[in-house]
Amino acid sequence: MKTKWFFVAGFLFLTLTACGAQSVTAEAQPIPIPTLTPPPPTTIPLAETPATESSAPAVEVSFARDVAPIFADSCVECHGGARTRAGLDLTSYVGLMSGSQEGAVIFPGNPQESVLFQQVVDGSMPKRGAKLSPEKIKAIGDWIAAGAPNN
């Protein structure tokens, strides 16, 4: 009987070593968990605004220096002074931010939701005269995206 067990034990030993089996330990081996990294943030281009090499403006857009002159040249004939169609006065920052009879026309930080921006992008404004150039539309969009500051 002893030789039978000796034979079985020897057979198991040879089988396990021949197959490359490793010794089993009572310690639990940690299971590697892959780390998930969020995808990089994406930028949504402003509605049909011409693309530039850099999405951030090279120079801070100023209401007084960049945006107000656009309104003075192209918009105040109908939206300022003696005439304020739809109750929208574009002769000043306060008038612009007060909105129109329909409500706000600028949503700081969100050009796509800003009615004024949507209308210059789709060409429905200005109704009279030449449409705004891509550079002027971009200036307005960048200013709104920067939070529409009174600067």
Secondary structure, DSSP 8 states (H G I E B T S, - for coil): -HHHHHHHHHHHHHHHHHTT-----SS-------------------TT----S-SS-SS---IIIIIHHHHHHHTTTTEETTEEGGG---SSHHHHHH-BTTB-S--TT-GGG-HHHHHHHHT-SSSSS----HHHHHHHHHHHHTT----
